Amino acid sequence: MKETECLALPYPECAPPLVKDLSDIQQFQDLAEATDAAVQIYADRIVERLRSPDVCYMTTGLMNATGNDVIMNYSVSVYDNAGMTNTAIGGIVIQEDGEYLLGGCVQGDAAQVASMELHIQPLVNGDAVSGRYGPGKPANGLGGTLELVSWQETLFLRAGDIVVARTHHAISSATNVQYLSRLWALLVQAND
């Protein structure tokens, strides 16, 4: 018996002259049952993804660094219902192919420097996936040395991809900057 290409559902093949017998009826029953089972699998997946989509949230904790470009080390897993956070490598490891909504923010404090023009840029497998977000604005809205920048992207990612973020600032690379950065990912549509 032939099968459909996508879901491998069995279907009867009629050749002239058409002969109706018990085996044809059994083949139609097999097709109906296989279709019901396939539809139920997809219905269950849809309900599960709406109730509890794959999502995670990480933070760096407070970290100090020098240099104009710093790759954030997300060492704290705050929430993860899909096994995506990896504190050993300091980032999110994608578990299944699909469209993801990614985002985060970084705040930086360079002590006495009034403006460091802080930027942030998402990286996937070490490569930039967009331009830099920024420059940063005073975190408290009143001025001071603490700057904040946030970002958000929607990307198609593959299982095994690693997501982190990199900061950039315009002040001396010798200046010590205290960072606190957050990173999150939400699976919007799996590539089933």
Backbone as a printed PyTorch tensor [residue, N CA C, xyz], in Angstrom:
tensor([[[  0.8420,  -1.1670,   0.0000],
         [  0.0000,   0.0000,   0.0000],
         [  0.8940,   1.2380,   0.0000]],

        [[  0.4760,   2.2680,  -0.7500],
         [  1.2480,   3.5090,  -0.8170],
         [  1.0680,   4.3180,   0.4600]],

        [[  2.0050,   5.2880,   0.6770],
         [  1.9480,   6.1640,   1.8470],
         [  2.1020,   7.6040,   1.3890]],

        [[  1.4910,   8.5150,   2.1620],
         [  1.6580,   9.9370,   1.8640],
         [  3.0950,  10.3490,   2.1470]],

        [[  3.5820,  11.3800,   1.4320],
         [  4.9760,  11.7940,   1.5690],
         [  5.2770,  12.3920,   2.9390]],

        [[  4.4330,  13.2740,   3.4120],
         [  4.7310,  14.0390,   4.6170],
         [  4.6000,  13.2240,   5.8990]],

        [[  3.4660,  12.5740,   6.0930],
         [  3.2040,  11.8990,   7.3670],
         [  3.2310,  10.3800,   7.2660]],

        [[  3.4960,   9.8410,   6.0780],
         [  3.5470,   8.3950,   5.8610],
         [  2.2390,   7.7110,   6.2450]],

        [[  1.1090,   8.3300,   5.8850],
         [ -0.1970,   7.7280,   6.1360],
         [ -0.5130,   6.7750,   4.9920]],

        [[ -0.9800,   5.5600,   5.2940],
         [ -1.2810,   4.6030,   4.2270],
         [ -2.5620,   5.0070,   3.4990]],

        [[ -2.5790,   4.8050,   2.1800],
         [ -3.8200,   5.0700,   1.4490],
         [ -4.0030,   4.0420,   0.3360]],

        [[ -5.2620,   3.7030,   0.0620],
         [ -5.5220,   2.7160,  -0.9930],
         [ -5.3250,   3.3390,  -2.3600]],

        [[ -4.8930,   2.5260,  -3.2810],
         [ -4.7080,   2.9820,  -4.6470],
         [ -5.6950,   2.2420,  -5.5280]],

        [[ -6.5340,   2.9740,  -6.1930],
         [ -7.5560,   2.3670,  -7.0420],
         [ -7.0630,   2.3460,  -8.4810]],

        [[ -7.2280,   1.2140,  -9.1210],
         [ -6.8790,   1.0950, -10.5290],
         [ -8.0870,   0.5460, -11.2680]],

        [[ -8.4070,   1.0920, -12.4440],
         [ -9.5660,   0.5870, -13.1860],
         [ -9.3210,  -0.8680, -13.5980]],

        [[-10.3180,  -1.7410, -13.6480],
         [-11.6610,  -1.4260, -13.1590],
         [-11.6940,  -1.4440, -11.6420]],

        [[-12.4720,  -0.5190, -11.0440],
         [-12.5740,  -0.4010,  -9.5920],
         [-13.2950,  -1.6140,  -9.0240]],

        [[-12.6690,  -2.2740,  -8.0840],
         [-13.2600,  -3.4420,  -7.4460],
         [-13.4140,  -3.1200,  -5.9770]],

        [[-14.6190,  -3.1780,  -5.4630],
         [-14.8640,  -2.9240,  -4.0440],
         [-14.9570,  -4.2660,  -3.3530]],

        [[-14.0810,  -4.4720,  -2.4200],
         [-14.1430,  -5.6950,  -1.6240],
         [-13.7100,  -5.3680,  -0.2090]],

        [[-13.6270,  -6.3590,   0.6220],
         [-13.3200,  -6.1760,   2.0370],
         [-11.9470,  -5.5280,   2.2450]],

        [[-10.9710,  -5.8770,   1.3870],
         [ -9.6290,  -5.3070,   1.5740],
         [ -9.6350,  -3.8070,   1.3190]],

        [[-10.4270,  -3.3180,   0.3580],
         [-10.5170,  -1.8780,   0.1240],
         [-11.0810,  -1.1660,   1.3480]],

        [[-12.1030,  -1.7390,   1.9540],
         [-12.7030,  -1.1440,   3.1490],
         [-11.6910,  -1.1230,   4.2870]],

        [[-10.9250,  -2.1690,   4.4610],
         [ -9.8950,  -2.2160,   5.5090],
         [ -8.8320,  -1.1450,   5.2610]],

        [[ -8.4510,  -0.9320,   3.9920],
         [ -7.4590,   0.0870,   3.6630],
         [ -7.9690,   1.4860,   4.0090]],

        [[ -9.2470,   1.7560,   3.7240],
         [ -9.8250,   3.0520,   4.0850],
         [ -9.8800,   3.2200,   5.5960]],

        [[-10.1790,   2.1510,   6.3150],
         [-10.1970,   2.2210,   7.7810],
         [ -8.7870,   2.5030,   8.3060]],

        [[ -7.7710,   1.8380,   7.7320],
         [ -6.3820,   2.0950,   8.1370],
         [ -6.0020,   3.5510,   7.9050]],

        [[ -6.4040,   4.1050,   6.7570],
         [ -6.1270,   5.5080,   6.4590],
         [ -6.8140,   6.4230,   7.4660]],

        [[ -8.0850,   6.1540,   7.7690],
         [ -8.8290,   6.9900,   8.7170],
         [ -8.1930,   6.9480,  10.1060]],

        [[ -7.8110,   5.7670,  10.5670],
         [ -7.1970,   5.6450,  11.8960],
         [ -5.8250,   6.3140,  11.9380]],

        [[ -5.0220,   6.1630,  10.8910],
         [ -3.7060,   6.8020,  10.8500],
         [ -3.8470,   8.3250,  10.8240]],

        [[ -4.8370,   8.8190,  10.0910],
         [ -5.0790,  10.2640,  10.0440],
         [ -5.5050,  10.7920,  11.4020]],

        [[ -6.4110,  10.0860,  12.0740],
         [ -6.8350,  10.4840,  13.4180],
         [ -5.6440,  10.5510,  14.3730]],

        [[ -4.7840,   9.5400,  14.3270],
         [ -3.6190,   9.4970,  15.2200],
         [ -2.6720,  10.6630,  14.9290]],

        [[ -2.4160,  10.9570,  13.6410],
         [ -1.5170,  12.0540,  13.2790],
         [ -2.0770,  13.4000,  13.7170]],

        [[ -3.3660,  13.6040,  13.5140],
         [ -4.0030,  14.8600,  13.9240],
         [ -3.9480,  15.0150,  15.4400]],

        [[ -4.1430,  13.9370,  16.1730],
         [ -4.0920,  14.0090,  17.6410],
         [ -2.6930,  14.3760,  18.1310]],

        [[ -1.6690,  13.8270,  17.4900],
         [ -0.2820,  14.1590,  17.8610],
         [ -0.0520,  15.6580,  17.6900]],

        [[ -0.4630,  16.2190,  16.5450],
         [ -0.2840,  17.6560,  16.3160],
         [ -1.1300,  18.4960,  17.2620]],

        [[ -2.3280,  18.0640,  17.5460],
         [ -3.1860,  18.8000,  18.4810],
         [ -2.5510,  18.8380,  19.8680]],

        [[ -1.9970,  17.7060,  20.3050],
         [ -1.3360,  17.6480,  21.6140],
         [ -0.1250,  18.5770,  21.6490]],

        [[  0.6500,  18.6120,  20.5660],
         [  1.8200,  19.4990,  20.5120],
         [  1.4080,  20.9670,  20.5990]],

        [[  0.3520,  21.3210,  19.8820],
         [ -0.1130,  22.7140,  19.8940],
         [ -0.5620,  23.1210,  21.2930]],

        [[ -1.3490,  22.2640,  21.9380],
         [ -1.8290,  22.5750,  23.2870],
         [ -0.6490,  22.7070,  24.2430]],

        [[  0.3220,  21.7990,  24.1640],
         [  1.4850,  21.8470,  25.0620],
         [  2.3000,  23.1170,  24.8350]],

        [[  2.4920,  23.4980,  23.5890],
         [  3.2900,  24.7060,  23.3010],
         [  2.5790,  25.9810,  23.7470]],

        [[  1.2560,  25.9990,  23.6940],
         [  0.5200,  27.1690,  24.1640],
         [  0.5230,  27.2540,  25.6840]],

        [[  0.4290,  26.1070,  26.3480],
         [  0.4190,  26.0870,  27.8130],
         [  1.7830,  26.3790,  28.4060]],

        [[  2.8030,  25.7900,  27.8370],
         [  4.1410,  25.9120,  28.4080],
         [  5.1900,  25.9360,  27.3020]],

        [[  5.3390,  27.0660,  26.6190],
         [  6.3520,  27.1390,  25.5570],
         [  7.7570,  27.0500,  26.1500]],

        [[  8.6940,  26.5520,  25.3570],
         [ 10.0840,  26.4910,  25.7990],
         [ 10.5780,  27.9180,  26.0340]],

        [[ 11.0680,  28.1740,  27.2370],
         [ 11.5330,  29.5170,  27.5770],
         [ 12.6370,  29.4080,  28.6280]],

        [[ 13.5670,  30.3470,  28.5850],
         [ 14.6110,  30.3950,  29.6170],
         [ 15.0590,  31.8420,  29.8130]],

        [[ 15.7220,  32.0500,  30.9560],
         [ 16.1570,  33.3900,  31.3550],
         [ 17.4440,  33.2400,  32.1410]],

        [[ 18.4800,  33.9850,  31.7540],
         [ 19.7850,  33.9120,  32.4190],
         [ 20.2630,  35.3200,  32.7690]],

        [[ 21.2140,  35.3750,  33.6760],
         [ 21.8490,  36.6400,  34.0240],
         [ 23.3400,  36.4030,  34.2610]],

        [[ 24.0980,  37.4780,  34.1510],
         [ 25.5310,  37.3850,  34.4130],
         [ 25.8360,  37.5040,  35.9000]],

        [[ 24.9240,  38.0620,  36.6800],
         [ 25.3140,  38.5260,  37.9980],
         [ 26.2310,  39.7260,  37.7620]],

        [[ 26.6860,  40.3660,  38.8070],
         [ 27.6060,  41.5030,  38.6350],
         [ 28.9590,  40.9800,  38.1770]],

        [[ 29.5010,  41.5630,  37.1160],
         [ 30.8210,  41.1640,  36.6300],
         [ 31.6060,  42.3970,  36.2300]],

        [[ 32.8910,  42.3620,  36.4710],
         [ 33.7890,  43.4580,  36.1090],
         [ 34.6440,  43.0380,  34.9260]],

        [[ 34.8700,  43.9630,  34.0010],
         [ 35.6790,  43.6510,  32.8300],
         [ 36.2920,  44.9180,  32.2680]],

        [[ 37.4250,  44.7450,  31.6050],
         [ 38.0460,  45.8290,  30.8520],
         [ 38.0140,  45.4450,  29.3810]],

        [[ 38.2280,  46.4290,  28.5220],
         [ 38.2030,  46.1920,  27.0830],
         [ 36.9700,  46.8390,  26.4870]],

        [[ 37.0670,  47.1910,  25.1970],
         [ 35.9450,  47.8340,  24.5350],
         [ 34.8490,  46.8450,  24.1440]],

        [[ 35.2240,  45.6080,  23.8570],
         [ 34.2650,  44.5700,  23.4820],
         [ 34.3550,  43.4340,  24.4970]],

        [[ 33.2230,  43.1380,  25.1410],
         [ 33.2040,  42.1030,  26.1770],
         [ 32.0560,  41.1510,  25.9010]],

        [[ 32.3740,  39.8620,  25.7860],
         [ 31.3250,  38.8530,  25.6450],
         [ 30.8210,  38.5280,  27.0420]],

        [[ 29.5240,  38.6820,  27.2300],
         [ 28.9170,  38.4480,  28.5340],
         [ 28.9440,  36.9540,  28.8810]],

        [[ 29.2180,  36.6690,  30.1550],
         [ 29.2180,  35.2920,  30.6610],
         [ 27.9660,  35.1130,  31.5250]],

        [[ 26.9410,  34.4890,  30.9400],
         [ 25.6770,  34.2920,  31.6480],
         [ 25.8170,  33.0760,  32.5550]],

        [[ 26.2040,  33.3460,  33.7920],
         [ 26.5840,  32.2890,  34.7310],
         [ 25.4610,  31.8590,  35.6660]],

        [[ 24.3020,  32.5230,  35.5890],
         [ 23.1990,  32.2130,  36.4990],
         [ 21.9470,  31.8800,  35.6780]],

        [[ 21.4070,  30.6950,  35.9030],
         [ 20.1510,  30.3100,  35.2640],
         [ 19.0190,  30.6840,  36.2130]],

        [[ 18.1850,  31.6320,  35.8020],
         [ 17.0870,  32.1020,  36.6440],
         [ 15.8440,  31.2410,  36.4290]],

        [[ 15.5670,  30.8980,  35.1550],
         [ 14.4060,  30.0620,  34.8370],
         [ 14.6900,  29.2980,  33.5520]],

        [[ 14.2790,  28.0330,  33.5190],
         [ 14.4930,  27.2150,  32.3230],
         [ 13.5680,  26.0100,  32.3790]],

        [[ 12.6030,  25.9430,  31.4750],
         [ 11.7080,  24.7870,  31.4590],
         [ 12.0070,  23.8480,  30.2960]],

        [[ 13.1090,  24.1120,  29.5720],
         [ 13.4060,  23.3090,  28.3840],
         [ 14.8540,  22.8460,  28.3040]],

        [[ 15.6380,  23.0600,  29.3560],
         [ 17.0350,  22.6230,  29.3380],
         [ 17.9230,  23.4360,  28.4060]],

        [[ 17.6040,  24.7360,  28.2280],
         [ 18.3700,  25.5670,  27.2960],
         [ 19.5290,  26.3130,  27.9490]],

        [[ 19.4710,  26.5840,  29.2420],
         [ 20.5410,  27.3620,  29.8720],
         [ 21.7520,  26.4730,  30.1280]],

        [[ 22.9210,  27.0300,  29.8840],
         [ 24.1630,  26.3000,  30.1320],
         [ 25.1260,  27.2610,  30.8070]],

        [[ 25.2410,  27.1600,  32.1330],
         [ 26.0930,  28.0780,  32.8830],
         [ 27.5730,  27.7690,  32.6720]],

        [[ 27.9160,  26.5460,  32.2520],
         [ 29.3130,  26.1990,  32.0140],
         [ 29.8770,  26.9700,  30.8150]],

        [[ 29.0750,  27.1440,  29.7740],
         [ 29.5450,  27.9190,  28.6220],
         [ 29.0590,  29.3610,  28.6690]],

        [[ 28.1600,  29.6570,  29.6140],
         [ 27.7110,  31.0390,  29.8160],
         [ 26.7350,  31.5450,  28.7890]],

        [[ 25.8130,  30.6800,  28.3430],
         [ 24.8340,  31.1260,  27.3670],
         [ 23.6900,  30.1490,  27.2060]],

        [[ 22.8520,  30.4210,  26.2300],
         [ 21.6990,  29.5930,  25.9360],
         [ 22.0600,  28.6390,  24.8070]],

        [[ 21.7460,  27.3550,  24.9880],
         [ 21.9540,  26.3540,  23.9460],
         [ 20.5780,  25.9170,  23.4450]],

        [[ 20.3150,  26.1760,  22.1790],
         [ 19.0250,  25.8620,  21.5750],
         [ 18.8420,  24.3500,  21.5090]],

        [[ 17.6530,  23.8740,  21.9020],
         [ 17.3840,  22.4400,  21.9720],
         [ 16.6510,  21.8920,  20.7540]],

        [[ 15.8960,  22.7360,  20.0400],
         [ 15.2110,  22.2590,  18.8470],
         [ 15.0970,  23.3770,  17.8230]],

        [[ 15.0970,  22.9850,  16.5520],
         [ 14.9800,  23.9530,  15.4610],
         [ 13.6690,  24.7200,  15.5760]],

        [[ 13.7160,  26.0180,  15.2780],
         [ 12.4880,  26.8000,  15.2710],
         [ 12.7470,  28.2940,  15.3080]],

        [[ 11.6420,  29.0440,  15.3060],
         [ 11.6870,  30.5010,  15.4240],
         [ 11.7160,  30.8620,  16.9040]],

        [[ 12.6580,  31.6900,  17.2960],
         [ 12.8150,  32.0910,  18.6910],
         [ 12.7350,  33.5940,  18.8180]],

        [[ 12.0890,  34.0390,  19.8640],
         [ 12.1240,  35.4340,  20.2590],
         [ 13.2130,  35.5190,  21.3160]],

        [[ 14.2500,  36.3090,  21.0420],
         [ 15.3980,  36.4550,  21.9370],
         [ 15.4700,  37.8920,  22.4080]],

        [[ 16.0230,  38.0870,  23.5730],
         [ 16.1900,  39.4460,  24.0450],
         [ 17.0460,  39.5000,  25.2810]],

        [[ 17.2530,  40.7080,  25.7150],
         [ 18.0450,  40.9020,  26.9160],
         [ 18.3450,  42.3710,  27.1240]],

        [[ 19.1990,  42.5990,  28.0870],
         [ 19.6290,  43.9590,  28.3680],
         [ 20.9810,  43.9090,  29.0560]],

        [[ 21.6340,  45.0330,  29.0950],
         [ 22.8840,  45.1550,  29.8300],
         [ 22.9130,  46.5280,  30.4660]],

        [[ 23.3900,  46.5560,  31.6860],
         [ 23.6720,  47.8420,  32.3150],
         [ 25.1580,  47.8560,  32.6210]],

        [[ 25.7520,  49.0050,  32.4270],
         [ 27.1740,  49.1580,  32.6850],
         [ 27.4290,  50.3950,  33.4970]],

        [[ 28.4100,  50.2990,  34.3890],
         [ 28.7850,  51.4280,  35.2330],
         [ 30.2960,  51.5730,  35.1690]],

        [[ 30.7400,  52.6840,  34.6090],
         [ 32.1710,  52.9480,  34.4830],
         [ 32.6240,  53.9990,  35.4860]],

        [[ 32.0860,  53.9550,  36.6710],
         [ 32.4630,  54.8440,  37.7830],
         [ 32.3040,  56.3150,  37.4130]],

        [[ 33.3990,  57.0250,  37.2180],
         [ 33.3390,  58.4770,  37.0260],
         [ 33.0850,  58.9060,  35.5830]],

        [[ 32.9650,  57.9570,  34.6620],
         [ 32.7610,  58.3110,  33.2590],
         [ 31.2820,  58.6400,  33.0470]],

        [[ 31.0060,  59.8510,  32.5750],
         [ 29.6180,  60.3000,  32.4490],
         [ 28.8810,  59.5930,  31.3230]],

        [[ 29.5550,  59.3000,  30.2210],
         [ 28.8970,  58.6140,  29.1100],
         [ 29.8840,  57.6760,  28.4430]],

        [[ 29.5570,  56.4150,  28.4100],
         [ 30.4460,  55.4560,  27.7460],
         [ 29.8750,  54.9540,  26.4260]],

        [[ 28.6820,  55.4480,  26.0290],
         [ 28.0320,  55.0150,  24.7940],
         [ 27.9900,  53.4910,  24.7120]],

        [[ 27.3650,  52.9060,  25.7050],
         [ 27.2680,  51.4470,  25.8170],
         [ 26.3580,  50.8880,  24.7330]],

        [[ 26.8010,  49.8070,  24.0880],
         [ 26.0360,  49.0890,  23.0720],
         [ 26.0060,  47.6070,  23.4340]],

        [[ 25.0370,  46.8850,  22.8680],
         [ 24.9790,  45.4260,  23.0380],
         [ 24.6170,  44.8060,  21.6930]],

        [[ 25.1350,  43.6050,  21.4560],
         [ 24.9340,  42.9250,  20.1870],
         [ 24.7550,  41.4240,  20.4310]],

        [[ 23.6550,  40.8310,  19.9600],
         [ 23.4700,  39.3900,  20.1260],
         [ 24.4030,  38.5970,  19.2140]],

        [[ 24.8760,  37.4730,  19.7250],
         [ 25.7490,  36.5680,  18.9720],
         [ 25.1380,  35.1700,  18.9510]],

        [[ 25.2160,  34.5100,  17.8030],
         [ 24.8210,  33.1070,  17.6870],
         [ 26.0460,  32.3560,  17.1690]],

        [[ 26.5000,  31.4080,  17.9510],
         [ 27.7130,  30.6390,  17.6210],
         [ 28.9120,  31.5600,  17.3920]],

        [[ 28.9690,  32.6480,  18.1440],
         [ 30.0830,  33.5750,  18.0660],
         [ 29.9760,  34.6270,  16.9840]],

        [[ 28.9410,  34.5610,  16.1530],
         [ 28.7700,  35.5170,  15.0630],
         [ 27.6440,  36.5010,  15.3650]],

        [[ 27.8550,  37.7560,  14.9980],
         [ 26.8230,  38.7760,  15.1770],
         [ 25.6430,  38.4720,  14.2650]],

        [[ 24.4350,  38.6050,  14.7870],
         [ 23.2270,  38.3560,  13.9920],
         [ 22.4640,  39.6420,  13.6980]],

        [[ 22.9720,  40.7660,  14.1860],
         [ 22.3680,  42.0670,  13.9120],
         [ 23.4040,  43.1350,  14.2080]],

        [[ 23.0120,  44.3760,  13.9820],
         [ 23.8750,  45.4730,  14.3670],
         [ 23.8480,  45.6580,  15.8810]],

        [[ 24.6370,  46.5940,  16.3530],
         [ 24.6660,  46.8750,  17.7850],
         [ 23.4430,  47.6850,  18.1850]],

        [[ 22.8890,  47.3640,  19.3350],
         [ 21.8050,  48.1480,  19.9240],
         [ 22.4360,  49.1820,  20.8300]],

        [[ 21.9210,  50.3850,  20.8210],
         [ 22.4390,  51.4280,  21.6820],
         [ 22.5040,  52.7330,  20.9210]],

        [[ 23.1200,  53.7500,  21.4500],
         [ 23.8710,  53.7530,  22.6970],
         [ 22.9760,  53.7490,  23.9250]],

        [[ 23.5980,  53.4060,  25.0430],
         [ 22.8760,  53.3290,  26.2980],
         [ 22.4110,  54.6800,  26.7870]],

        [[ 21.4200,  54.6320,  27.6180],
         [ 20.8720,  55.8240,  28.2550],
         [ 21.0400,  55.6790,  29.7590]],

        [[ 21.0410,  56.7920,  30.4870],
         [ 21.1550,  56.6780,  31.9460],
         [ 20.0650,  55.7620,  32.5050]],

        [[ 20.4760,  54.8180,  33.3210],
         [ 19.5520,  53.8010,  33.8220],
         [ 18.4740,  54.3790,  34.7260]],

        [[ 18.8010,  55.4310,  35.4440],
         [ 17.8070,  56.0000,  36.3570],
         [ 17.0560,  57.1770,  35.7430]],

        [[ 17.3840,  57.5030,  34.5000],
         [ 16.6920,  58.5840,  33.8090],
         [ 17.1260,  59.9800,  34.2290]],

        [[ 18.0060,  60.0870,  35.1960],
         [ 18.4020,  61.3960,  35.7210],
         [ 19.8600,  61.7250,  35.4580]],

        [[ 20.5300,  60.9090,  34.6680],
         [ 21.9590,  61.1120,  34.4690],
         [ 22.7390,  60.2210,  35.4170]],

        [[ 24.0230,  60.4160,  35.4870],
         [ 24.8690,  59.5730,  36.3130],
         [ 25.7160,  58.6640,  35.4460]],

        [[ 26.3670,  57.6910,  36.0510],
         [ 27.3170,  56.8570,  35.3190],
         [ 26.7440,  55.5040,  34.9010]],

        [[ 25.5850,  55.1430,  35.3700],
         [ 24.9980,  53.8490,  35.0530],
         [ 24.1840,  53.9530,  33.7650]],

        [[ 24.5530,  53.1420,  32.7250],
         [ 23.8430,  53.1540,  31.4460],
         [ 23.1480,  51.8170,  31.2250]],

        [[ 22.0510,  51.8500,  30.4670],
         [ 21.2450,  50.6620,  30.2080],
         [ 20.8880,  50.5960,  28.7270]],

        [[ 20.9940,  49.3790,  28.1430],
         [ 20.6080,  49.1210,  26.7580],
         [ 19.8620,  47.7930,  26.7220]],

        [[ 18.7660,  47.7410,  25.9830],
         [ 18.0490,  46.4780,  25.8180],
         [ 17.9760,  46.1280,  24.3300]],

        [[ 17.6650,  44.8540,  24.0410],
         [ 17.5870,  44.4000,  22.6590],
         [ 16.5730,  43.2670,  22.5400]],

        [[ 16.1220,  43.0380,  21.2950],
         [ 15.1850,  41.9490,  21.0260],
         [ 15.2890,  41.5680,  19.5540]],

        [[ 15.3010,  40.2720,  19.2550],
         [ 15.3840,  39.7520,  17.8900],
         [ 14.4770,  38.5420,  17.7560]],

        [[ 13.9850,  38.2970,  16.5610],
         [ 13.3110,  37.0490,  16.2300],
         [ 14.1720,  36.3550,  15.1860]],

        [[ 14.6250,  35.1250,  15.5090],
         [ 15.5540,  34.4110,  14.6390],
         [ 15.1480,  32.9560,  14.4870]],

        [[ 15.4520,  32.3840,  13.3240],
         [ 15.3370,  30.9400,  13.1560],
         [ 16.6590,  30.3450,  13.6280]],

        [[ 16.5830,  29.4520,  14.6040],
         [ 17.7880,  28.8390,  15.1620],
         [ 17.7060,  27.3230,  15.0520]],

        [[ 18.8610,  26.6900,  15.0260],
         [ 18.9600,  25.2350,  14.9340],
         [ 19.3860,  24.6590,  16.2830]],

        [[ 18.9950,  23.4100,  16.5240],
         [ 19.4210,  22.7210,  17.7470],
         [ 20.9470,  22.7610,  17.8240]],

        [[ 21.4600,  23.1200,  18.9980],
         [ 22.9010,  23.2120,  19.2050],
         [ 23.4590,  24.6130,  19.0770]],

        [[ 22.6920,  25.5530,  18.5010],
         [ 23.1600,  26.9390,  18.4130],
         [ 23.3350,  27.5100,  19.8200]],

        [[ 24.3640,  28.3360,  19.9750],
         [ 24.6610,  28.9630,  21.2640],
         [ 24.4320,  30.4620,  21.1480]],

        [[ 23.6270,  31.0020,  22.0670],
         [ 23.2680,  32.4170,  22.0450],
         [ 23.8960,  33.1110,  23.2530]],

        [[ 24.6120,  34.1950,  23.0000],
         [ 25.1580,  35.0700,  24.0390],
         [ 25.0300,  36.5060,  23.5210]],

        [[ 25.6270,  37.4510,  24.2220],
         [ 25.6310,  38.8400,  23.7640],
         [ 26.9930,  39.4600,  24.0540]],

        [[ 27.3240,  40.4680,  23.2690],
         [ 28.6070,  41.1720,  23.4150],
         [ 28.3270,  42.6500,  23.6020]],

        [[ 29.0570,  43.2700,  24.5240],
         [ 28.9210,  44.7140,  24.7220],
         [ 30.0570,  45.4430,  24.0090]],

        [[ 29.8320,  46.7130,  23.7900],
         [ 30.8570,  47.5870,  23.2280],
         [ 30.6580,  48.9760,  23.8430]],

        [[ 31.7660,  49.6460,  24.1400],
         [ 31.6660,  51.0350,  24.6170],
         [ 32.7760,  51.8680,  24.0080]],

        [[ 32.6230,  53.1610,  24.0940],
         [ 33.5260,  54.0870,  23.4190],
         [ 34.5920,  54.6800,  24.3360]],

        [[ 34.6430,  54.3020,  25.6000],
         [ 35.6420,  54.8740,  26.5060],
         [ 36.9270,  54.0530,  26.4340]],

        [[ 37.9500,  54.4500,  27.1700],
         [ 39.2300,  53.7570,  27.1520],
         [ 39.0610,  52.2760,  27.4690]],

        [[ 39.7440,  51.4420,  26.7020],
         [ 39.6580,  49.9940,  26.9290],
         [ 40.2740,  49.5880,  28.2570]],

        [[ 41.0410,  50.4740,  28.8810],
         [ 41.6450,  50.1620,  30.1770],
         [ 40.6820,  50.4070,  31.3320]],

        [[ 39.5690,  51.0760,  31.0720],
         [ 38.6140,  51.3980,  32.1340],
         [ 37.8690,  50.1470,  32.5760]],

        [[ 37.7980,  49.9570,  33.8670],
         [ 37.0400,  48.8350,  34.4190],
         [ 35.5510,  49.2000,  34.4280]],

        [[ 34.7270,  48.3050,  33.8550],
         [ 33.2890,  48.5300,  33.8050],
         [ 32.6050,  47.4080,  34.5740]],

        [[ 31.6540,  47.7790,  35.4210],
         [ 30.8580,  46.7730,  36.1260],
         [ 29.5720,  46.5510,  35.3330]],

        [[ 29.3580,  45.2780,  34.9170],
         [ 28.2090,  44.9210,  34.0950],
         [ 27.2180,  44.0660,  34.8660]],

        [[ 25.9750,  44.1620,  34.4510],
         [ 24.9290,  43.2130,  34.8250],
         [ 24.0960,  43.0350,  33.5600]],

        [[ 24.0500,  41.8070,  33.0500],
         [ 23.3590,  41.5700,  31.7920],
         [ 22.3570,  40.4330,  31.9520]],

        [[ 21.2690,  40.5290,  31.2060],
         [ 20.2340,  39.4940,  31.2170],
         [ 20.0130,  39.0180,  29.7870]],

        [[ 19.6270,  37.7290,  29.6620],
         [ 19.4250,  37.1060,  28.3610],
         [ 18.2610,  36.1390,  28.4650]],

        [[ 17.3510,  36.1460,  27.4730],
         [ 16.2250,  35.2320,  27.5120],
         [ 15.8990,  34.7360,  26.1100]],

        [[ 15.2170,  33.5840,  26.0500],
         [ 14.7910,  33.0100,  24.7710],
         [ 13.4330,  32.3660,  24.9380]],

        [[ 12.5970,  32.5100,  23.9230],
         [ 11.2450,  31.9260,  23.9120],
         [ 11.0400,  31.2790,  22.5540]],

        [[ 10.7060,  29.9860,  22.5600],
         [ 10.3940,  29.2850,  21.3130],
         [  9.0100,  29.7080,  20.8560]],

        [[  8.9450,  30.3670,  19.6980],
         [  7.6680,  30.8510,  19.1680],
         [  7.0360,  29.7900,  18.2850]],

        [[  7.8350,  29.1620,  17.4170],
         [  7.3060,  28.1410,  16.4980],
         [  8.3830,  27.0940,  16.2590]],

        [[  8.1110,  25.8730,  16.6870],
         [  9.0540,  24.7770,  16.4440],
         [  8.9820,  24.3670,  14.9810]],

        [[ 10.0830,  23.8550,  14.4840],
         [ 10.1570,  23.4100,  13.0980],
         [  9.8840,  21.9050,  13.0390]],

        [[  8.6480,  21.5220,  13.4140],
         [  8.2740,  20.0970,  13.4410],
         [  8.0490,  19.5900,  12.0490]]])
